Amino acid sequence: MITVNGENRTLENPVSVTEYLKVCNYIPVQVVVELNEEIIKRENYDTTVLKDGDVVEILHFMGGGSF
């Protein structure tokens, strides 16, 4: 069980951050991932494995308009 953006998720198998993002239809270059209160460098997404008890926050970049 991991927590992603405040919601509990069950993982059947260990997965890397990259794999998790792909399964959830995120584009890795368009998000920032925080794992257990530490931002993960994008180049480490492939080697960082999510494990039981992890707390993950996935933040999207949002485009904006002008006032």
Secondary structure, 3 states (H helix, E strand, C coil): CEEECCEEECCCCCEEHHHHHHHCCCCHHHEEEEECCEECCHHHCCCCEECCCCEEEEEECCCCCCC
